[in-house]
């Protein structure tokens, strides 16, 4: 099992971050103390919420930033409940036990996967454009999102990166449910999560004083501060 690094003073507390930018700065302080562990670090932000978090780390530490487009698969009747994920290379992961628990039919699942795949393709075109995919073998990769609930999105990203041969891999998230943190820590070298909470039900948003769903236009504007417009 990989290491889990948290902040004991923030355990089981809500509203500990002003917003995602503040959360990213808290993570940056934690990562700065361990910078020697991560030669040639590369931040891979998972849109949407991971982008402002990773951007704050990038601005604080100067580590290069890229995005890894992954989207959770949700039923049409609940867009917050993820039972799987689709990654940027087309990888589809499904939580079969949760599908059975929710009573989702094969036809419903196929439609949910189709809808999610279209979303991933749209975001790839919109946010990455023609930017070449980096040579990840040359970097220590740190996956960044704004939180871990079930962890399905992050698990998909980790699976793809391992298939691509990434040897040094960490996860950096401001907040996470304790069970998801423990499960994902087994898959990476280190998992950084300042605010770990045991509560059930758990909501990522409750770690933040200001929270809203980021539009794709907001994401483009944030990424434009990092990448020249002609490369986006």
N, C-alpha and C positions, 0 to 999 in steps of 0.2 A: 504493500500500500504506500502511495506517495505521501509526502508530508502535507499537513493542513496547517496553514498559518492564519490565525485570526487575531482580533483585538478583544481580549477578555472584557474590557470595559464596555464593549458594545454588544455583548451576547444577550440574546433574547429581549432586545429593545427595539421599539418602533420609532420612526421619525428621526433617525440619527443623521440623515444626510439632508442638506437643504435641497439639492437637486442632483442630477446625474453628474454635472461638472464637479461639484463638491465631492461626490463619491469617488470620482476619478482621481482627484487630488489626494484623497486619503489613501487610495491604492498606490499612487505614485510614491508616497512617503514610505509605505511598506516595501515596495519593490526597490527603492533606492538603497535600502539597507542590505539588499541581497543581490545587488547588481553584478557582483563578481560571479555569481552562479550562472549568469545568462550571457555568455559571449555572443556578440552580434545579435542582440535581441530584435525581434520583429513582432509588433503588435498586430494581431488579427482580430478586428472588431466584427461582431455579429450584429448586423442591422436588425431592428432599428435601434433599440435602446443601448446597444454596446458602443455605438459610434461616439456619442458625446462623452461617455466614460473613457474610452480609449484616446479620444482627442485630448482630454485633460492630461492623461499620462504622457502622451506625445509632447504636449506643450511644456510639461514640467521636466521631463527627463530627456527629451530630444530623441527618443527611440522612434524608428520609422514605423509608419502606420499603413496597413492594408485592410481590406475587408474580406470576410468570408461569409458569403450569402447563404444563410440557412434559415428555414422557416418551419415552424411547428405545424403539424397537421391537426386541424381542429374539426369537430362536427359543425355542421351548418347552424345548429341551434345554440352553440356556445363557443365564441371565438377566443375565449381565454383558456379553454381546457384542451391541452395538447395530448394526443395519444400517439404521436410519432413525429417525424421530421423529414424534410427533403433538403439535401445539401446541394451546393453549387455544381458538383460533378454529376448530379442525377441520382446519387445514393438515396434510397428510401429506407427509413427505419420505422418499424411499427411495434408498438407495445401490445402484443397479442392479448395479454391478460386484461389490459384496460379496455381493449376493443370488446372483449367478451363481457366484461363488467358493465359497460355502457350499452350493450345490446346493439352495436352498430353492425348493419348488414354489409355483405360484400359489395353490393351496389353502392351503398352510401360511402364506404371506405374508398372505393375506386374514384368516385366523384370528388371526395375530399382531397385525395392524392393528386388528381388532375388539376384541381383548383390551386393547390399549393405549389405544384410544379410550375404552373404558369406564373405565379407570383415570383418565384425564385428566378425564372428566366427574365421576367420584366425588370427585376431589381438588378440583375447582373448587367443587363444592357444599359439601364439608366444610371447606375452608380459606378460601374467599372469601365463601361464603354470598351475601348480597344486596348486598355492597359494590359500588358503581358503579365501572366501569373508569375510571381517571384520564385526563384530557386530556393525552396524551403530547406534543402539539405545544407545550405550555407548559413542557416540561422538557428538560434534558439527561439522557438515560437511560443508566444503567450496569447492564448485565446481570451478575449474580453467580451463580456456581456454585462447587462445591468442587474442581473440576478439569476438565481437558480430556483425554480419551483419544482417541477418534476425532473428537470434536467434533460428532457428529450432532445431539445435543440442542441445543447452542448454535446451530448453523446454522439449525435450525428456528425458534428464537426470533428470531434476527436477521432471517430472511426475513419473518416476520410483522410485526415492528416496522417494517421498511422499507415494507411494504405499507400500514401504518397512517400513514405519513408522518413518522416520526421523523427529524429532521434531524441531531441530535447524539447519537451512539451510541458507547458504549465497552463493553468487556468487562473484568471484574475477576475473576480466578480465582487461587487460591493456587498451583496447580501445573498443568503442562500438558506434553504431549508436544510436542517442538519442531516436528514436521511439522504438527500440528493448530494450534499457535499461529501459525505462518507463514501457513497457509491462511486462518484466520479473521481475521487482522490485515488482510487485503486487503478485508474487508467492513465494517470499522468505523473510527472516527477514531483510537482508541487501544486497545491491549490491554495490561492490567496483569497480569503473572504473575511473582511473585517467584522461583518455583522451576520453571525450564524444564529438562526432561531429554530427552536424545537416545536413551536406552536403548530396546531392543526385546527382549522384550515390555515394555510400559509399564503400570503400574497406578497409578491415582490414590491408592489407599489407602497406597502405600508412601512417600508424602510425610508421613504422619501417624504419630505414636507411638501414639495412641489412635484407633481407627476402628471404627465400627459402623454398620449400616444403620439409619436413623431411621424409626421407626414414624409413622403418621399421627397417633396420639395425642401423640407427642412434638412433632410439628410444630404441632399445635393449641396445645399448652402454650406453645411458644416465641412463636407469633404473638399469643397472649393478652397477652403483656407489651407489645405494641405497639398493638394494636387493642382498643378497648372491647368487652366481651363481647357487647353488644347489636348490634354491627356485624359480628361474625364469622359 
